[in-house]
Protein backbone atom coordinates (compact mmCIF):
# COMPACT_ATOMS: atom_id res chain seq x y z
CA UNK A 1 0.00 0.00 0.00
CA UNK A 2 1.33 3.42 -0.96
CA UNK A 3 1.90 5.72 2.01
CA UNK A 4 3.88 8.89 2.69
CA UNK A 5 6.52 6.66 4.30
CA UNK A 6 7.31 4.65 1.19
CA UNK A 7 6.62 7.04 -1.70
CA UNK A 8 9.32 9.63 -0.77
CA UNK A 9 6.76 12.15 0.57
CA UNK A 10 7.91 11.90 4.19
CA UNK A 11 11.57 12.00 3.16
CA UNK A 12 11.01 15.18 1.14
CA UNK A 13 9.24 16.87 4.06
CA UNK A 14 11.73 15.57 6.65
CA UNK A 15 15.02 14.92 4.82
CA UNK A 16 17.02 14.15 7.98
CA UNK A 17 14.32 11.81 9.33
CA UNK A 18 14.88 13.63 12.66
CA UNK A 19 18.42 12.36 13.19
CA UNK A 20 19.28 15.64 14.93
CA UNK A 21 16.97 14.70 17.83
CA UNK A 22 18.20 11.13 18.21
CA UNK A 23 21.02 11.58 20.72
CA UNK A 24 18.67 13.52 23.00
CA UNK A 25 16.02 10.78 22.71
CA UNK A 26 18.61 8.07 23.40
CA UNK A 27 19.63 9.91 26.58
CA UNK A 28 15.98 10.05 27.71
CA UNK A 29 15.63 6.30 27.17
CA UNK A 30 18.81 5.55 29.07
CA UNK A 31 17.73 7.77 31.96
CA UNK A 32 14.33 6.17 32.48
CA UNK A 33 15.75 2.64 32.24
CA UNK A 34 18.53 3.44 34.70
CA UNK A 35 16.19 5.25 37.08
CA UNK A 36 13.99 2.15 37.29
CA UNK A 37 16.93 -0.27 37.40
CA UNK A 38 15.90 -2.07 34.22
CA UNK A 39 18.66 -4.37 33.03
CA UNK A 40 18.47 -5.56 29.45
CA UNK A 41 20.65 -7.59 27.13
CA UNK A 42 18.45 -7.17 24.06
CA UNK A 43 16.80 -3.93 22.94
CA UNK A 44 14.61 -3.55 19.88
CA UNK A 45 13.06 -0.48 18.30
CA UNK A 46 9.90 -0.53 16.24
CA UNK A 47 9.77 2.16 13.55
CA UNK A 48 13.43 2.98 14.09
CA UNK A 49 13.58 5.56 11.27
CA UNK A 50 17.16 6.47 10.44
CA UNK A 51 18.40 4.23 13.26
CA UNK A 52 20.32 6.91 15.10
CA UNK A 53 18.63 6.34 18.47
CA UNK A 54 19.78 2.73 18.56
CA UNK A 55 23.20 3.68 17.28
CA UNK A 56 23.64 6.17 20.10
CA UNK A 57 22.40 3.65 22.69
CA UNK A 58 24.81 1.07 21.31
CA UNK A 59 27.67 3.51 21.88
CA UNK A 60 26.50 4.24 25.43
CA UNK A 61 26.08 0.57 26.37
CA UNK A 62 28.10 -1.54 23.91
CA UNK A 63 27.65 -4.74 25.93
CA UNK A 64 24.01 -5.00 24.79
CA UNK A 65 22.51 -6.10 21.47
CA UNK A 66 20.25 -3.79 19.46
CA UNK A 67 17.86 -4.55 16.60
CA UNK A 68 15.81 -1.96 14.73
CA UNK A 69 12.74 -2.63 12.60
CA UNK A 70 11.64 -0.23 9.87
CA UNK A 71 8.99 -0.62 7.16
CA UNK A 72 9.93 2.45 5.08
CA UNK A 73 12.51 1.71 2.35
CA UNK A 74 13.72 5.30 2.47
CA UNK A 75 14.30 5.16 6.24
CA UNK A 76 15.89 1.72 5.98
CA UNK A 77 18.43 3.03 3.48
CA UNK A 78 19.45 5.55 6.17
CA UNK A 79 19.63 3.14 9.09
CA UNK A 80 21.43 0.38 7.19
CA UNK A 81 24.55 2.53 7.06
CA UNK A 82 24.53 2.77 10.88
CA UNK A 83 24.96 -0.95 11.54
CA UNK A 84 27.72 -2.20 13.78
CA UNK A 85 28.66 -5.47 15.47
CA UNK A 86 25.99 -5.02 18.17
CA UNK A 87 23.46 -2.87 16.30
CA UNK A 88 21.54 -4.32 13.35
CA UNK A 89 18.53 -3.24 11.30
CA UNK A 90 15.79 -5.13 9.49
CA UNK A 91 13.38 -3.83 6.88
CA UNK A 92 10.22 -5.43 8.13
CA UNK A 93 7.41 -5.49 10.67
CA UNK A 94 8.32 -6.58 14.20
CA UNK A 95 4.74 -7.78 14.70
CA UNK A 96 5.23 -10.39 11.97
CA UNK A 97 8.18 -12.01 13.72
CA UNK A 98 8.49 -14.43 16.62
CA UNK A 99 11.34 -12.47 18.21
CA UNK A 100 11.17 -11.42 21.85
CA UNK A 101 13.31 -8.79 23.57
CA UNK A 102 14.03 -7.48 27.02
CA UNK A 103 13.07 -3.93 26.00
CA UNK A 104 11.24 -2.57 22.97
CA UNK A 105 11.36 1.12 22.10
CA UNK A 106 8.42 2.81 20.41
CA UNK A 107 9.64 6.36 19.90
CA UNK A 108 7.18 8.77 18.27
CA UNK A 109 5.34 5.99 16.47
CA UNK A 110 1.79 5.46 17.74
CA UNK A 111 0.60 8.84 16.49
CA UNK A 112 1.33 7.59 12.93
CA UNK A 113 -0.36 4.18 13.17
CA UNK A 114 -3.90 3.89 11.83
CA UNK A 115 -5.04 1.30 14.41
CA UNK A 116 -2.82 2.36 17.29
CA UNK A 117 -4.86 0.44 19.89
CA UNK A 118 -4.43 -2.81 17.96
CA UNK A 119 -0.77 -1.98 17.44
CA UNK A 120 -0.19 -1.40 21.16
CA UNK A 121 -1.96 -4.64 21.99
CA UNK A 122 0.14 -6.67 19.54
CA UNK A 123 3.37 -5.06 20.73
CA UNK A 124 2.80 -6.39 24.25
CA UNK A 125 4.01 -9.81 23.11
CA UNK A 126 7.34 -8.56 21.77
CA UNK A 127 9.23 -7.54 24.91
CA UNK A 128 9.15 -7.59 28.69
CA UNK A 129 9.42 -3.81 28.96
CA UNK A 130 8.37 -1.12 26.52
CA UNK A 131 9.43 2.50 26.31
CA UNK A 132 6.97 4.81 24.55
CA UNK A 133 7.68 8.37 23.50
CA UNK A 134 4.46 10.17 22.58
CA UNK A 135 4.13 13.74 21.26
CA UNK A 136 1.63 15.77 23.27
CA UNK A 137 0.01 17.64 20.39
CA UNK A 138 -3.20 18.76 22.09
CA UNK A 139 -2.90 22.05 23.97
CA UNK A 140 -4.80 25.33 24.04
CA UNK A 141 -2.44 27.17 21.69
CA UNK A 142 -2.28 24.27 19.21
CA UNK A 143 -6.07 24.33 18.95
CA UNK A 144 -6.18 28.12 18.50
CA UNK A 145 -3.58 28.16 15.69
CA UNK A 146 -4.69 24.84 14.16
CA UNK A 147 -1.25 23.34 14.72
CA UNK A 148 -2.49 19.75 14.60
CA UNK A 149 -3.23 20.07 10.88
CA UNK A 150 0.37 21.23 10.37
CA UNK A 151 1.62 18.16 12.22
CA UNK A 152 -0.69 15.98 10.15
CA UNK A 153 0.60 17.35 6.84
CA UNK A 154 4.31 17.56 7.64
CA UNK A 155 4.87 14.77 10.15
CA UNK A 156 2.04 12.36 9.37
CA UNK A 157 0.41 12.54 12.80
CA UNK A 158 -3.10 11.12 12.52
CA UNK A 159 -3.76 10.81 16.27
CA UNK A 160 -3.32 13.51 18.89
CA UNK A 161 -2.83 13.09 22.62
CA UNK A 162 -2.87 14.83 25.97
CA UNK A 163 -0.72 13.27 28.72
CA UNK A 164 -3.84 11.72 30.21
CA UNK A 165 -5.15 10.17 26.97
CA UNK A 166 -1.68 8.82 26.09
CA UNK A 167 -1.41 7.06 29.45
CA UNK A 168 -5.02 5.86 29.29
CA UNK A 169 -4.48 4.38 25.81
CA UNK A 170 -1.43 2.43 27.03
CA UNK A 171 -3.21 1.20 30.16
CA UNK A 172 -6.43 0.34 28.30
CA UNK A 173 -4.71 -2.49 26.39
CA UNK A 174 -3.33 -4.03 29.57
CA UNK A 175 0.08 -2.45 30.11
CA UNK A 176 1.24 -1.66 33.62
CA UNK A 177 2.78 1.81 33.62
CA UNK A 178 5.92 1.71 35.74
CA UNK A 179 7.08 5.29 35.28
CA UNK A 180 6.50 8.31 33.07
CA UNK A 181 7.92 11.78 32.67
CA UNK A 182 7.75 14.80 30.41
CA UNK A 183 10.64 15.27 28.00
CA UNK A 184 11.18 19.01 27.66
CA UNK A 185 12.39 19.32 24.09
CA UNK A 186 11.53 23.03 24.08
CA UNK A 187 14.43 23.82 26.44
CA UNK A 188 16.85 21.02 25.53
CA UNK A 189 16.76 21.06 21.72
CA UNK A 190 17.30 23.96 19.28
CA UNK A 191 14.10 25.73 18.23
CA UNK A 192 13.03 24.73 14.72
CA UNK A 193 10.89 27.78 13.94
CA UNK A 194 10.49 31.43 14.89
CA UNK A 195 7.28 30.56 16.74
CA UNK A 196 9.19 28.00 18.83
CA UNK A 197 11.90 30.56 19.64
CA UNK A 198 9.29 33.08 20.79
CA UNK A 199 7.39 30.45 22.79
CA UNK A 200 10.50 29.29 24.65
CA UNK A 201 10.39 32.03 27.28
CA UNK A 202 6.74 31.71 28.34
CA UNK A 203 7.26 27.94 28.33
CA UNK A 204 10.25 28.26 30.65
CA UNK A 205 8.23 30.45 33.01
CA UNK A 206 5.24 28.12 33.07
CA UNK A 207 7.47 25.05 33.34
CA UNK A 208 8.89 26.40 36.60
CA UNK A 209 5.36 26.74 37.95
CA UNK A 210 4.01 23.42 36.65
CA UNK A 211 5.11 21.32 33.65
CA UNK A 212 1.60 19.90 33.36
CA UNK A 213 0.01 23.36 33.18
CA UNK A 214 2.56 24.40 30.56
CA UNK A 215 1.82 21.31 28.47
CA UNK A 216 -1.92 21.97 28.62
CA UNK A 217 -1.60 25.63 27.67
CA UNK A 218 1.23 25.93 25.13
CA UNK A 219 2.88 22.51 24.73
CA UNK A 220 6.60 21.97 24.40
CA UNK A 221 6.95 18.48 25.86
CA UNK A 222 6.43 14.89 24.86
CA UNK A 223 5.63 12.03 27.23
CA UNK A 224 8.08 9.23 27.93
CA UNK A 225 6.47 6.11 29.37
CA UNK A 226 8.04 2.92 30.75
CA UNK A 227 5.53 0.08 30.78
CA UNK A 228 5.38 -3.67 31.27
C-alpha positions as CSV (number, residue, x, y, z in Angstrom):
1,X,0.0,0.0,0.0
2,X,1.3,3.4,-1.0
3,X,1.9,5.7,2.0
4,X,3.9,8.9,2.7
5,X,6.5,6.7,4.3
6,X,7.3,4.6,1.2
7,X,6.6,7.0,-1.7
8,X,9.3,9.6,-0.8
9,X,6.8,12.1,0.6
10,X,7.9,11.9,4.2
11,X,11.6,12.0,3.2
12,X,11.0,15.2,1.1
13,X,9.2,16.9,4.1
14,X,11.7,15.6,6.7
15,X,15.0,14.9,4.8
16,X,17.0,14.1,8.0
17,X,14.3,11.8,9.3
18,X,14.9,13.6,12.7
19,X,18.4,12.4,13.2
20,X,19.3,15.6,14.9
21,X,17.0,14.7,17.8
22,X,18.2,11.1,18.2
23,X,21.0,11.6,20.7
24,X,18.7,13.5,23.0
25,X,16.0,10.8,22.7
26,X,18.6,8.1,23.4
27,X,19.6,9.9,26.6
28,X,16.0,10.1,27.7
29,X,15.6,6.3,27.2
30,X,18.8,5.6,29.1
31,X,17.7,7.8,32.0
32,X,14.3,6.2,32.5
33,X,15.7,2.6,32.2
34,X,18.5,3.4,34.7
35,X,16.2,5.2,37.1
36,X,14.0,2.1,37.3
37,X,16.9,-0.3,37.4
38,X,15.9,-2.1,34.2
39,X,18.7,-4.4,33.0
40,X,18.5,-5.6,29.5
41,X,20.7,-7.6,27.1
42,X,18.4,-7.2,24.1
43,X,16.8,-3.9,22.9
44,X,14.6,-3.6,19.9
45,X,13.1,-0.5,18.3
46,X,9.9,-0.5,16.2
47,X,9.8,2.2,13.5
48,X,13.4,3.0,14.1
49,X,13.6,5.6,11.3
50,X,17.2,6.5,10.4
51,X,18.4,4.2,13.3
52,X,20.3,6.9,15.1
53,X,18.6,6.3,18.5
54,X,19.8,2.7,18.6
55,X,23.2,3.7,17.3
56,X,23.6,6.2,20.1
57,X,22.4,3.7,22.7
58,X,24.8,1.1,21.3
59,X,27.7,3.5,21.9
60,X,26.5,4.2,25.4
61,X,26.1,0.6,26.4
62,X,28.1,-1.5,23.9
63,X,27.6,-4.7,25.9
64,X,24.0,-5.0,24.8
65,X,22.5,-6.1,21.5
66,X,20.3,-3.8,19.5
67,X,17.9,-4.6,16.6
68,X,15.8,-2.0,14.7
69,X,12.7,-2.6,12.6
70,X,11.6,-0.2,9.9
71,X,9.0,-0.6,7.2
72,X,9.9,2.4,5.1
73,X,12.5,1.7,2.3
74,X,13.7,5.3,2.5
75,X,14.3,5.2,6.2
76,X,15.9,1.7,6.0
77,X,18.4,3.0,3.5
78,X,19.4,5.5,6.2
79,X,19.6,3.1,9.1
80,X,21.4,0.4,7.2
81,X,24.6,2.5,7.1
82,X,24.5,2.8,10.9
83,X,25.0,-1.0,11.5
84,X,27.7,-2.2,13.8
85,X,28.7,-5.5,15.5
86,X,26.0,-5.0,18.2
87,X,23.5,-2.9,16.3
88,X,21.5,-4.3,13.3
89,X,18.5,-3.2,11.3
90,X,15.8,-5.1,9.5
91,X,13.4,-3.8,6.9
92,X,10.2,-5.4,8.1
93,X,7.4,-5.5,10.7
94,X,8.3,-6.6,14.2
95,X,4.7,-7.8,14.7
96,X,5.2,-10.4,12.0
97,X,8.2,-12.0,13.7
98,X,8.5,-14.4,16.6
99,X,11.3,-12.5,18.2
100,X,11.2,-11.4,21.8
101,X,13.3,-8.8,23.6
102,X,14.0,-7.5,27.0
103,X,13.1,-3.9,26.0
104,X,11.2,-2.6,23.0
105,X,11.4,1.1,22.1
106,X,8.4,2.8,20.4
107,X,9.6,6.4,19.9
108,X,7.2,8.8,18.3
109,X,5.3,6.0,16.5
110,X,1.8,5.5,17.7
111,X,0.6,8.8,16.5
112,X,1.3,7.6,12.9
113,X,-0.4,4.2,13.2
114,X,-3.9,3.9,11.8
115,X,-5.0,1.3,14.4
116,X,-2.8,2.4,17.3
117,X,-4.9,0.4,19.9
118,X,-4.4,-2.8,18.0
119,X,-0.8,-2.0,17.4
120,X,-0.2,-1.4,21.2
121,X,-2.0,-4.6,22.0
122,X,0.1,-6.7,19.5
123,X,3.4,-5.1,20.7
124,X,2.8,-6.4,24.3
125,X,4.0,-9.8,23.1
126,X,7.3,-8.6,21.8
127,X,9.2,-7.5,24.9
128,X,9.1,-7.6,28.7
129,X,9.4,-3.8,29.0
130,X,8.4,-1.1,26.5
131,X,9.4,2.5,26.3
132,X,7.0,4.8,24.6
133,X,7.7,8.4,23.5
134,X,4.5,10.2,22.6
135,X,4.1,13.7,21.3
136,X,1.6,15.8,23.3
137,X,0.0,17.6,20.4
138,X,-3.2,18.8,22.1
139,X,-2.9,22.0,24.0
140,X,-4.8,25.3,24.0
141,X,-2.4,27.2,21.7
142,X,-2.3,24.3,19.2
143,X,-6.1,24.3,18.9
144,X,-6.2,28.1,18.5
145,X,-3.6,28.2,15.7
146,X,-4.7,24.8,14.2
147,X,-1.3,23.3,14.7
148,X,-2.5,19.8,14.6
149,X,-3.2,20.1,10.9
150,X,0.4,21.2,10.4
151,X,1.6,18.2,12.2
152,X,-0.7,16.0,10.1
153,X,0.6,17.3,6.8
154,X,4.3,17.6,7.6
155,X,4.9,14.8,10.2
156,X,2.0,12.4,9.4
157,X,0.4,12.5,12.8
158,X,-3.1,11.1,12.5
159,X,-3.8,10.8,16.3
160,X,-3.3,13.5,18.9
161,X,-2.8,13.1,22.6
162,X,-2.9,14.8,26.0
163,X,-0.7,13.3,28.7
164,X,-3.8,11.7,30.2
165,X,-5.2,10.2,27.0
166,X,-1.7,8.8,26.1
167,X,-1.4,7.1,29.4
168,X,-5.0,5.9,29.3
169,X,-4.5,4.4,25.8
170,X,-1.4,2.4,27.0
171,X,-3.2,1.2,30.2
172,X,-6.4,0.3,28.3
173,X,-4.7,-2.5,26.4
174,X,-3.3,-4.0,29.6
175,X,0.1,-2.5,30.1
176,X,1.2,-1.7,33.6
177,X,2.8,1.8,33.6
178,X,5.9,1.7,35.7
179,X,7.1,5.3,35.3
180,X,6.5,8.3,33.1
181,X,7.9,11.8,32.7
182,X,7.8,14.8,30.4
183,X,10.6,15.3,28.0
184,X,11.2,19.0,27.7
185,X,12.4,19.3,24.1
186,X,11.5,23.0,24.1
187,X,14.4,23.8,26.4
188,X,16.9,21.0,25.5
189,X,16.8,21.1,21.7
190,X,17.3,24.0,19.3
191,X,14.1,25.7,18.2
192,X,13.0,24.7,14.7
193,X,10.9,27.8,13.9
194,X,10.5,31.4,14.9
195,X,7.3,30.6,16.7
196,X,9.2,28.0,18.8
197,X,11.9,30.6,19.6
198,X,9.3,33.1,20.8
199,X,7.4,30.5,22.8
200,X,10.5,29.3,24.6
201,X,10.4,32.0,27.3
202,X,6.7,31.7,28.3
203,X,7.3,27.9,28.3
204,X,10.2,28.3,30.6
205,X,8.2,30.5,33.0
206,X,5.2,28.1,33.1
207,X,7.5,25.0,33.3
208,X,8.9,26.4,36.6
209,X,5.4,26.7,38.0
210,X,4.0,23.4,36.6
211,X,5.1,21.3,33.6
212,X,1.6,19.9,33.4
213,X,0.0,23.4,33.2
214,X,2.6,24.4,30.6
215,X,1.8,21.3,28.5
216,X,-1.9,22.0,28.6
217,X,-1.6,25.6,27.7
218,X,1.2,25.9,25.1
219,X,2.9,22.5,24.7
220,X,6.6,22.0,24.4
221,X,7.0,18.5,25.9
222,X,6.4,14.9,24.9
223,X,5.6,12.0,27.2
224,X,8.1,9.2,27.9
225,X,6.5,6.1,29.4
226,X,8.0,2.9,30.7
227,X,5.5,0.1,30.8
228,X,5.4,-3.7,31.3
